[in-house]
Amino acid sequence: MDTGKLTKKERHELILSEVRKSAAIRISKLAKRIGVAGETIRRDLIELGDAGLINRTYGGATISLVTSEPVISERGLTLVEERARIGKGAAGLIENRQVVMIDGGSTTYEVARNLAQLKRDLVIITNSTGVAAVAGGNPTFRVILCPGTYDNREGSVLGEDTVEFIGRYNADAAIIGASGVTGDGPNDMISGAAAVKRAMISRSLSIILVVTHDKFGRASLERVCRLTQISDIVTDRQVSSEFRAAVEVSGSELHVFEERE
């Protein structure tokens, strides 16, 4: 990305990406990284802070990695290219005539969008209205939308009705996202979302975890499952040697789709 000719939206995306990578960052470092005046960064941070995406500090910003996440529409504005690569890569793991469960999330949405572009006869079971809409655009897909209580922040339905409904089906694969991933397994900030993921995991033969690189090493409120329960992990950047070792021990297969030079 040419940082000398960024729009405000692109600048905000880059700022959020930098803050997520560092957890905390100074205005001077952001200004140097993006190539604009410190005053411009200061105004950007005010806008991002007002939107609830960051916590402003004296001389910089932090992001709350443990206690909160932006709504799904805001998450979809960050790491756009990275999510697209993950979506395409994960879609390639799905075979024709499979039953696939897909939970709600900005990265799982990208998987569904890429799947919808393929000539496959699939049954898609999802709790996400966005996933259902994009998957429904493929006339060869049968899309089953779960019932439940609609969560506007997540663009998904959650709750006991959702979990009970999922329990009626058998799937070849479940595609899930996460708020964070540690050697202990994927985790999520929202208990209702974690419960839906666990329900999908329990009814599926293979589990595909799709996460952007910024999620590694982050521990949120609730663990979804053990790392050993994950069949495949799809991400956009090489992980640390420590996490790679944990993946090898767990028996999961790591797929990294990096940006091509």
C-alpha positions as CSV (number, residue, x, y, z in Angstrom):
1,M,0.0,0.0,0.0
2,D,1.3,3.4,-1.0
3,T,1.1,5.3,2.4
4,G,1.8,8.6,0.6
5,K,-1.7,8.7,-1.1
6,L,-4.0,7.2,1.5
7,T,-7.6,8.1,1.9
8,K,-8.9,8.7,5.4
9,K,-10.6,5.2,5.3
10,E,-7.3,3.6,4.3
11,R,-5.4,5.6,6.9
12,H,-7.9,4.4,9.6
13,E,-7.5,0.8,8.5
14,L,-3.7,1.0,8.7
15,I,-3.8,2.7,12.1
16,L,-6.1,-0.1,13.4
17,S,-3.8,-2.7,11.9
18,E,-0.7,-1.1,13.6
19,V,-2.4,-0.8,16.9
20,R,-3.6,-4.4,16.9
21,K,-0.1,-5.6,16.1
22,S,1.5,-3.6,18.9
23,A,-1.4,-3.4,21.4
24,A,-0.2,0.1,22.1
25,I,1.5,2.6,19.9
26,R,2.7,6.2,19.9
27,I,1.5,9.0,17.7
28,S,5.0,9.7,16.5
29,K,5.5,6.1,15.4
30,L,2.2,6.1,13.6
31,A,3.0,9.3,11.8
32,K,6.3,8.0,10.7
33,R,4.8,4.7,9.6
34,I,2.0,6.2,7.6
35,G,3.9,9.3,6.4
36,V,1.6,12.0,7.5
37,A,1.8,14.8,10.2
38,G,1.3,14.0,13.8
39,E,-1.7,16.3,13.9
40,T,-3.4,14.2,11.2
41,I,-2.9,11.1,13.2
42,R,-4.2,12.8,16.3
43,R,-7.4,13.7,14.5
44,D,-7.7,10.1,13.2
45,L,-7.3,8.7,16.7
46,I,-10.0,11.0,18.0
47,E,-12.4,9.7,15.4
48,L,-11.5,6.0,16.0
49,G,-11.8,6.6,19.7
50,D,-15.2,8.1,19.3
51,A,-16.2,5.1,17.2
52,G,-15.1,2.8,20.1
53,L,-12.4,1.1,18.0
54,I,-9.4,2.2,20.2
55,N,-8.6,3.6,23.6
56,R,-6.8,6.9,23.3
57,T,-3.9,7.6,25.6
58,Y,-1.6,10.5,26.2
59,G,0.6,10.6,23.1
60,G,-0.8,7.5,21.5
61,A,-3.5,4.7,21.5
62,T,-4.1,1.2,22.8
63,I,-6.7,-1.3,21.8
64,S,-8.5,-3.5,24.3
65,L,-7.7,-7.0,23.1
66,V,-9.2,-8.9,26.0
67,T,-12.4,-7.1,27.0
68,S,-14.0,-5.9,23.8
69,E,-14.2,-6.1,20.0
70,P,-15.7,-3.7,17.5
71,V,-18.9,-4.7,15.8
72,I,-18.8,-6.9,12.7
73,S,-19.3,-4.1,10.3
74,E,-16.3,-2.2,11.7
75,R,-14.1,-5.4,11.8
76,G,-14.8,-5.9,8.2
77,L,-13.1,-2.6,7.4
78,T,-9.7,-3.8,8.7
79,L,-7.3,-6.4,7.2
80,V,-9.5,-6.5,4.1
81,E,-6.8,-8.1,1.8
82,E,-5.8,-10.5,4.5
83,R,-9.3,-11.8,5.1
84,A,-9.8,-12.2,1.4
85,R,-6.7,-14.4,1.1
86,I,-7.9,-16.5,4.1
87,G,-11.4,-16.7,2.5
88,K,-10.1,-18.0,-0.8
89,G,-7.7,-20.4,0.9
90,A,-10.3,-21.9,3.3
91,A,-12.8,-22.2,0.5
92,G,-10.4,-24.4,-1.3
93,L,-10.5,-26.9,1.5
94,I,-14.2,-27.6,0.9
95,E,-15.1,-30.4,-1.5
96,N,-18.2,-30.8,-3.7
97,R,-21.4,-32.1,-2.1
98,Q,-20.4,-31.4,1.4
99,V,-22.5,-30.1,4.3
100,V,-20.7,-27.1,5.8
101,M,-21.5,-25.2,9.0
102,I,-20.3,-21.6,9.0
103,D,-20.5,-19.4,12.1
104,G,-20.8,-15.6,12.1
105,G,-17.8,-13.3,11.7
106,S,-16.0,-11.0,9.2
107,T,-13.4,-13.7,8.3
108,T,-15.9,-16.5,8.0
109,Y,-18.0,-14.2,5.8
110,E,-15.1,-14.0,3.4
111,V,-14.9,-17.8,3.3
112,A,-18.6,-17.9,2.4
113,R,-18.2,-15.2,-0.3
114,N,-15.4,-17.2,-1.9
115,L,-17.3,-20.5,-1.7
116,A,-20.3,-18.8,-3.4
117,Q,-18.1,-18.2,-6.5
118,L,-17.3,-21.9,-6.9
119,K,-19.3,-24.5,-8.8
120,R,-20.1,-26.7,-5.9
121,D,-23.3,-28.4,-4.6
122,L,-23.2,-27.5,-1.0
123,V,-25.5,-27.4,2.0
124,I,-24.6,-24.3,4.1
125,I,-25.8,-24.2,7.7
126,T,-25.2,-20.8,9.4
127,N,-26.2,-18.5,12.2
128,S,-25.1,-15.5,10.3
129,T,-27.5,-13.4,8.1
130,G,-24.5,-12.1,6.1
131,V,-23.2,-15.6,5.4
132,A,-26.7,-16.8,4.5
133,A,-27.2,-13.8,2.1
134,V,-23.9,-14.2,0.2
135,A,-24.1,-18.1,0.1
136,G,-27.7,-17.8,-1.1
137,G,-26.4,-16.0,-4.2
138,N,-25.2,-19.4,-5.5
139,P,-28.2,-21.3,-7.0
140,T,-26.6,-24.7,-6.4
141,F,-26.3,-24.1,-2.6
142,R,-29.0,-25.0,-0.1
143,V,-28.7,-22.5,2.7
144,I,-30.2,-23.2,6.1
145,L,-30.4,-20.2,8.5
146,C,-30.5,-21.1,12.2
147,P,-33.2,-19.6,14.4
148,G,-32.3,-17.6,17.5
149,T,-32.0,-14.2,19.1
150,Y,-30.5,-11.7,16.7
151,D,-27.3,-9.9,17.8
152,N,-26.9,-6.7,15.8
153,R,-23.3,-6.3,16.8
154,E,-22.4,-9.7,15.4
155,G,-24.9,-9.9,12.5
156,S,-25.8,-13.3,13.8
157,V,-28.4,-15.2,15.8
158,L,-27.4,-16.7,19.2
159,G,-28.9,-18.4,22.1
160,E,-30.4,-21.8,23.2
161,D,-32.6,-22.1,20.2
162,T,-29.6,-21.7,17.9
163,V,-27.5,-24.3,19.7
164,E,-30.5,-26.8,19.9
165,F,-31.2,-26.3,16.1
166,I,-27.5,-27.0,15.2
167,G,-27.7,-30.2,17.1
168,R,-30.2,-31.6,14.6
169,Y,-27.7,-31.7,11.8
170,N,-24.5,-33.6,10.8
171,A,-21.8,-31.7,8.8
172,D,-18.7,-32.6,7.0
173,A,-16.9,-29.4,8.1
174,A,-17.4,-26.5,10.4
175,I,-15.8,-23.1,9.6
176,I,-15.3,-21.0,12.7
177,G,-13.6,-17.7,13.6
178,A,-12.3,-16.6,16.9
179,S,-11.5,-13.4,18.9
180,G,-8.1,-14.9,19.7
181,V,-6.0,-18.0,19.5
182,T,-3.4,-19.3,22.0
183,G,-1.7,-22.6,22.5
184,D,-4.7,-23.5,24.7
185,G,-7.1,-23.1,21.7
186,P,-9.4,-20.5,20.0
187,N,-11.4,-18.2,22.3
188,D,-14.2,-15.7,22.0
189,M,-15.4,-12.6,23.8
190,I,-19.1,-13.5,23.5
191,S,-20.3,-16.5,25.4
192,G,-23.3,-17.0,23.1
193,A,-21.0,-17.0,20.1
194,A,-18.7,-19.5,21.8
195,A,-21.6,-21.8,22.5
196,V,-22.6,-21.8,18.8
197,K,-19.1,-22.6,17.7
198,R,-18.9,-25.5,20.2
199,A,-22.3,-26.8,18.9
200,M,-21.0,-26.7,15.3
201,I,-17.7,-28.4,16.3
202,S,-19.7,-31.2,18.0
203,R,-21.7,-31.9,14.9
204,S,-18.9,-31.7,12.3
205,L,-16.3,-34.2,11.1
206,S,-13.6,-31.6,10.5
207,I,-13.1,-28.1,12.0
208,I,-11.5,-25.3,10.0
209,L,-10.4,-22.3,12.1
210,V,-10.0,-19.0,10.1
211,V,-8.2,-16.2,11.8
212,T,-6.1,-13.2,10.8
213,H,-2.5,-12.9,12.1
214,D,-3.4,-10.4,14.7
215,K,-5.5,-12.9,16.6
216,F,-2.5,-15.1,17.6
217,G,-1.5,-14.8,21.2
218,R,-4.7,-13.1,22.2
219,A,-6.7,-14.6,25.0
220,S,-10.3,-13.5,25.3
221,L,-13.0,-14.3,27.8
222,E,-13.9,-17.9,27.0
223,R,-12.1,-20.8,25.4
224,V,-14.1,-22.4,22.6
225,C,-12.3,-25.7,22.4
226,R,-8.9,-27.3,22.7
227,L,-6.4,-26.8,19.8
228,T,-6.4,-30.6,19.3
229,Q,-10.0,-30.4,18.2
230,I,-9.1,-28.1,15.2
231,S,-8.3,-29.9,11.9
232,D,-7.1,-26.9,9.9
233,I,-6.0,-23.4,10.8
234,V,-6.0,-20.9,8.0
235,T,-4.3,-17.5,8.3
236,D,-2.6,-14.8,6.3
237,R,0.9,-14.6,7.8
238,Q,3.5,-16.9,9.3
239,V,3.0,-17.6,13.0
240,S,5.6,-17.6,15.8
241,S,7.8,-20.6,16.3
242,E,6.2,-21.2,19.7
243,F,2.7,-21.3,18.2
244,R,3.8,-23.5,15.2
245,A,5.2,-25.9,17.8
246,A,1.9,-26.0,19.6
247,V,0.1,-26.6,16.3
248,E,2.4,-29.5,15.5
249,V,1.8,-31.1,18.9
250,S,-2.0,-30.7,18.5
251,G,-2.1,-32.4,15.1
252,S,-3.8,-29.5,13.4
253,E,-2.6,-28.5,9.9
254,L,-1.5,-24.9,9.4
255,H,-2.3,-23.1,6.1
256,V,-0.6,-19.7,5.5
257,F,-1.7,-17.6,2.6
258,E,0.7,-14.7,2.5
259,E,0.7,-11.7,0.2
260,R,2.5,-12.4,-3.0
261,E,5.4,-10.1,-3.9
